């Protein structure tokens, strides 16, 4: 089975696809977002596209206060069940940031997505933190 180049896929899905979200701003200015999987910034561009690129990176929340880092395997493009290489991280933020940096940039996987992956990791980690709510309880000391 012949593989289709990513640039051709992008030219086909660039104008219209089911993941495209158009937001209209002031005047004629419009911003295009994308809801496709494996898109770190959710921007509609070739660089961040999860459909057109063979090598993609995903950072998302996992179960029990953990974060899932997933990269695509380039040799398994025609097998969706075996496509992602998943890593579950439960460490502190600095160790997770180092792991993401090593996986994305230092392994020469997609060094151009290092900043985006770290920004997504920071946002997901901030979303996982549970805010302390309620009224503070006073300590009653017995006399």
JOWOHU-V183756 format. One record per backbone hydrogen bond with DSSP energy under -1.0 kcal/mol. NH is the residue of the N-H (numbers start at 1). CO is the residue of the C=O. E is the energy in kcal/mol with one decimal. If there is no record, write none. Layout:
[[NH/CO/E] [NH/CO/E]]
This chain:
[[9/5/-1.8] [10/6/-2.4] [11/7/-1.9] [12/8/-1.6] [13/9/-2.4] [14/10/-1.4] [20/17/-1.1] [21/33/-2.8] [23/31/-3.1] [25/29/-2.9] [29/26/-1.7] [31/23/-3.1] [33/21/-3.4] [34/42/-1.8] [35/19/-2.2] [44/32/-1.8] [45/43/-1.5] [58/70/-2.6] [60/68/-2.2] [62/66/-3.2] [67/89/-2.5] [68/60/-3.4] [69/87/-3.1] [70/58/-2.7] [71/85/-1.9] [72/56/-1.6] [73/83/-3.0] [79/76/-1.6] [85/71/-3.7] [87/69/-2.4] [89/67/-3.2] [96/92/-2.0] [97/93/-2.7] [98/94/-1.9] [99/95/-2.0] [100/96/-2.6] [101/97/-2.4] [102/98/-2.5] [103/99/-2.5] [104/100/-2.6] [105/101/-2.0] [106/101/-1.8] [107/102/-1.0] [108/105/-1.7] [110/104/-2.1] [113/110/-1.9] [114/111/-1.2] [117/113/-2.5] [118/114/-2.3] [119/115/-2.1] [120/116/-2.3] [121/117/-2.2] [122/118/-2.2] [123/119/-2.1] [124/120/-2.6] [125/121/-2.5] [126/122/-2.2] [127/123/-1.8] [128/124/-1.3]]
